[in-house]
Amino acid sequence: MTLDPRRRALWHAMRLGAVWQTRGAGPAAAAPAVEPVTPEVESVTSEDAPATPAHAPAAIAVAPMATTTEPLPGGDGDRKARIARMDWEPLQAAVAACTACELCRTRRQTVFGTGHRQAHWLLAGEAPGAEEDERGEPFVGQAGRLLDNMLEAVGRSRRAQDPAAAVYIANVLKCRPPANRNPQPQEVALCEPFLKRQLQLVSPRVVLIMGRFAAQSLLGSDASIAQLRGRVHAIDLGGRTVPAIVTYHPAYLLRNLADKSKSWADLCLARQVGERRG
């Protein structure tokens, strides 16, 4: 059956089955060679999306197909319990295969973490950006270079082999939000168990929390960074209390140079706390 372009598009929109374009008519007993015809659709953001015309078929706005490859089936509690028992390799594999939220559809790759896995410091950021999504490593863009310079000034490095001088860096979200938008509460809730397991595995002496969403996740506080920084908080890692220092995210500092001195003070506080803990 031959369909003109308008009818093919209508069939696709109404999900009446795949529309096929036949190449060559062979013998009646032979199966025809076919290829799918996919209509080209220009993607738009929710802010830019035009209103649906009143005469348009309701089925035109097709919802994404349901994901069936979730690597951690079961209820939310069961999923958290599974993650909480994972060692490094299964944890990294679970992150790479995760399809728990819609961010899996737009990422290039997951961003697990980097640094020494027995580091005395763990740095918790918020979410990957474009360059992190490209390379699969946290803090590799301009904000990452600023962070590395700040760490070097207090004798710390993500490349250090000595745990006392090393840091481990991870984000709350392991996938980049589209257009670097803010993380959504559901995304944070679904990804949070991965970061908490990383914290337990590293078992750091100091946690440096960078940014509002990281603070909300690890401290359960809606307070601003200005209200949280400058003092020592506590995080419970399975019965062991670890001191945590809150500071500004490096990306924020690139836009607000005047607050660099405050972040320097936070790093010095983290160093003092770590030295007291031996």
C-alpha positions as CSV (number, residue, x, y, z in Angstrom):
1,M,0.0,0.0,0.0
2,T,1.4,3.4,-1.0
3,L,0.8,6.3,1.3
4,D,1.5,10.0,0.6
5,P,3.7,11.9,3.1
6,R,0.7,13.4,4.9
7,R,-0.9,10.0,5.6
8,R,2.4,8.4,6.6
9,A,2.9,11.2,9.2
10,L,-0.6,10.7,10.5
11,W,-0.2,6.9,10.8
12,H,3.0,7.5,12.8
13,A,1.5,10.1,15.1
14,M,-1.5,7.9,15.9
15,R,0.9,4.9,16.6
16,L,-0.9,2.6,14.3
17,G,2.3,0.7,13.7
18,A,5.5,1.3,11.9
19,V,5.3,2.9,8.5
20,W,7.4,1.1,5.9
21,Q,8.8,2.1,2.6
22,T,9.2,-0.8,0.2
23,R,12.2,-1.0,-2.1
24,G,11.7,-3.0,-5.3
25,A,9.0,-5.6,-5.9
26,G,10.5,-9.1,-5.9
27,P,8.7,-12.4,-6.4
28,A,5.6,-12.9,-4.5
29,A,7.2,-15.5,-2.3
30,A,10.1,-13.3,-1.3
31,A,10.0,-11.0,1.7
32,P,10.4,-7.3,0.5
33,A,13.4,-5.3,1.7
34,V,12.0,-2.6,4.0
35,E,13.4,0.3,5.9
36,P,11.6,2.4,8.6
37,V,10.6,6.0,7.7
38,T,11.0,8.3,10.7
39,P,9.5,11.8,10.4
40,E,12.0,14.6,11.3
41,V,10.9,16.5,14.3
42,E,12.6,19.6,15.6
43,S,13.1,19.4,19.3
44,V,12.1,22.4,21.4
45,T,12.4,23.3,25.1
46,S,9.3,23.5,27.2
47,E,9.7,27.3,27.2
48,D,9.8,27.4,23.4
49,A,7.2,24.8,22.7
50,P,4.3,26.2,20.7
51,A,0.8,25.6,21.8
52,T,-0.9,22.6,20.1
53,P,-3.5,23.8,17.5
54,A,-7.1,23.0,18.3
55,H,-7.5,21.0,15.1
56,A,-4.3,18.9,15.7
57,P,-4.8,15.2,16.5
58,A,-4.4,14.6,20.2
59,A,-2.0,11.8,19.6
60,I,0.6,14.1,18.0
61,A,2.3,14.7,21.3
62,V,3.7,11.2,21.7
63,A,5.1,10.4,25.2
64,P,8.5,8.6,25.3
65,M,8.4,4.9,25.4
66,A,8.6,3.3,28.9
67,T,12.1,2.2,29.8
68,T,12.6,-1.5,30.5
69,T,16.3,-1.7,31.3
70,E,16.3,-0.4,34.9
71,P,19.2,-2.4,36.4
72,L,17.8,-2.3,40.0
73,P,14.2,-3.5,39.9
74,G,11.9,-3.5,42.9
75,G,10.6,-0.8,45.2
76,D,12.5,2.3,46.2
77,G,13.6,0.8,49.5
78,D,14.8,-2.3,47.8
79,R,16.8,-0.3,45.3
80,K,18.5,1.8,48.0
81,A,19.3,-1.4,49.9
82,R,20.9,-3.0,46.8
83,I,23.0,0.1,46.2
84,A,24.0,0.3,49.8
85,R,25.6,-3.2,49.6
86,M,27.6,-2.6,46.4
87,D,31.4,-2.5,46.1
88,W,33.1,-0.1,43.7
89,E,32.9,-2.1,40.5
90,P,29.2,-3.1,40.8
91,L,28.4,0.4,41.9
92,Q,30.1,1.9,38.9
93,A,28.4,-0.6,36.6
94,A,25.0,0.3,38.1
95,V,25.5,4.0,37.6
96,A,26.5,3.4,33.9
97,A,23.4,1.3,33.3
98,C,21.0,3.4,35.3
99,T,17.7,4.4,33.6
100,A,15.8,5.4,36.8
101,C,15.0,8.9,35.5
102,E,14.6,10.7,32.2
103,L,18.2,12.1,32.3
104,C,19.4,8.8,30.8
105,R,17.7,9.8,27.6
106,T,19.8,13.0,27.1
107,R,23.2,12.1,28.6
108,R,26.2,11.1,26.5
109,Q,27.6,9.1,29.4
110,T,27.4,8.9,33.1
111,V,29.9,10.8,35.3
112,F,30.8,8.4,38.2
113,G,33.6,10.1,40.1
114,T,37.4,10.5,40.1
115,G,40.3,10.5,42.6
116,H,41.8,8.3,45.2
117,R,39.3,5.8,46.6
118,Q,40.8,6.1,50.1
119,A,41.2,9.9,50.0
120,H,41.0,11.8,53.3
121,W,38.8,14.4,51.5
122,L,35.6,13.8,49.5
123,L,34.3,16.7,47.5
124,A,30.6,16.6,46.6
125,G,29.3,18.7,43.7
126,E,25.9,19.0,42.1
127,A,25.7,17.7,38.5
128,P,27.9,17.3,35.4
129,G,28.1,20.0,32.8
130,A,28.6,19.8,29.0
131,E,32.3,19.0,29.2
132,E,31.9,16.5,32.0
133,D,29.1,14.8,30.0
134,E,31.5,14.6,27.0
135,R,34.5,13.2,29.0
136,G,32.8,11.2,31.8
137,E,34.8,12.9,34.6
138,P,33.6,15.6,37.1
139,F,34.9,19.1,37.1
140,V,37.0,19.1,33.9
141,G,35.8,22.5,32.5
142,Q,36.7,26.0,33.6
143,A,35.1,25.4,37.0
144,G,37.2,22.3,37.4
145,R,40.4,24.1,36.6
146,L,39.5,26.7,39.3
147,L,38.8,23.9,41.7
148,D,42.2,22.2,41.0
149,N,44.0,25.5,41.6
150,M,42.2,26.0,44.9
151,L,42.9,22.5,46.1
152,E,46.6,22.8,45.1
153,A,46.8,25.9,47.3
154,V,45.9,23.8,50.4
155,G,48.1,20.9,49.4
156,R,45.4,18.6,47.9
157,S,44.9,17.1,44.4
158,R,42.7,14.6,42.7
159,R,45.8,13.1,41.1
160,A,47.7,12.6,44.4
161,Q,48.7,9.0,45.3
162,D,49.0,9.7,49.0
163,P,45.5,9.4,50.6
164,A,46.4,12.3,53.0
165,A,46.9,14.7,50.1
166,A,44.3,13.1,47.8
167,V,40.6,14.0,47.2
168,Y,37.8,12.0,45.7
169,I,35.3,14.0,43.7
170,A,31.7,13.0,42.9
171,N,28.4,14.7,42.1
172,V,25.0,14.2,43.5
173,L,23.7,13.6,39.9
174,K,25.6,11.3,37.7
175,C,24.0,12.5,34.4
176,R,23.9,16.0,33.0
177,P,20.6,17.9,33.2
178,P,19.7,19.3,29.7
179,A,21.0,22.8,29.1
180,N,22.6,22.6,32.6
181,R,19.3,23.3,34.3
182,N,18.9,22.9,38.0
183,P,18.5,19.3,39.3
184,Q,14.9,18.3,40.0
185,P,13.9,16.9,43.3
186,Q,13.0,13.5,41.9
187,E,16.3,13.2,40.0
188,V,18.2,14.0,43.2
189,A,16.2,11.5,45.2
190,L,16.9,8.7,42.7
191,C,20.6,9.5,42.3
192,E,21.4,10.3,45.9
193,P,21.9,6.6,47.0
194,F,24.9,6.4,44.6
195,L,26.7,9.3,46.2
196,K,26.0,8.1,49.7
197,R,27.4,4.7,48.9
198,Q,30.5,6.4,47.5
199,L,30.8,8.3,50.7
200,Q,30.6,5.1,52.7
201,L,33.2,3.3,50.5
202,V,35.7,6.2,50.6
203,S,35.1,6.8,54.3
204,P,36.7,10.3,54.2
205,R,37.9,12.3,57.2
206,V,36.4,15.5,55.7
207,V,33.5,16.1,53.3
208,L,33.6,19.4,51.3
209,I,30.1,20.2,50.0
210,M,30.0,22.5,47.0
211,G,26.7,24.1,46.1
212,R,23.2,24.4,47.3
213,F,21.8,21.1,45.8
214,A,24.7,19.1,47.3
215,A,24.0,20.7,50.6
216,Q,20.3,19.9,50.4
217,S,21.1,16.3,49.5
218,L,23.7,15.6,52.2
219,L,22.6,17.8,55.0
220,G,18.8,17.8,54.4
221,S,18.8,21.6,54.7
222,D,17.1,24.2,52.5
223,A,19.3,27.0,53.9
224,S,21.4,29.1,51.6
225,I,25.2,28.5,51.2
226,A,25.8,31.8,52.9
227,Q,23.9,30.5,56.0
228,L,25.6,27.1,56.0
229,R,29.2,27.9,55.3
230,G,31.7,29.0,57.9
231,R,31.0,26.2,60.4
232,V,31.3,22.4,60.8
233,H,28.4,20.2,60.0
234,A,28.1,16.4,60.5
235,I,27.3,13.5,58.2
236,D,26.5,10.1,59.5
237,L,28.2,7.3,57.5
238,G,26.6,4.2,58.8
239,G,27.3,5.0,62.5
240,R,30.5,7.0,61.9
241,T,30.2,10.8,62.0
242,V,32.2,12.7,59.5
243,P,32.7,16.5,59.6
244,A,31.4,18.4,56.5
245,I,32.2,21.9,55.3
246,V,29.9,23.8,53.0
247,T,31.2,26.2,50.4
248,Y,30.3,27.8,47.1
249,H,30.3,25.8,43.9
250,P,33.3,26.7,41.6
251,A,30.9,27.6,38.8
252,Y,29.3,30.1,41.1
253,L,32.7,31.6,41.9
254,L,33.4,32.2,38.2
255,R,30.5,34.5,38.2
256,N,31.0,36.0,41.6
257,L,34.7,36.7,42.0
258,A,34.2,38.6,45.3
259,D,33.2,35.3,47.1
260,K,36.5,33.5,46.2
261,S,38.0,34.7,49.5
262,K,35.1,33.1,51.4
263,S,35.7,29.8,49.6
264,W,39.4,30.1,50.5
265,A,38.4,30.4,54.1
266,D,36.2,27.3,53.8
267,L,39.1,25.3,52.4
268,C,41.3,26.4,55.2
269,L,38.6,25.4,57.7
270,A,38.4,22.0,56.0
271,R,42.2,21.6,56.3
272,Q,42.1,22.5,60.0
273,V,39.3,20.0,60.7
274,G,41.1,17.3,58.8
275,E,44.4,17.9,60.6
276,R,42.6,17.6,64.0
277,R,41.3,14.2,63.0
278,G,44.8,13.0,62.2
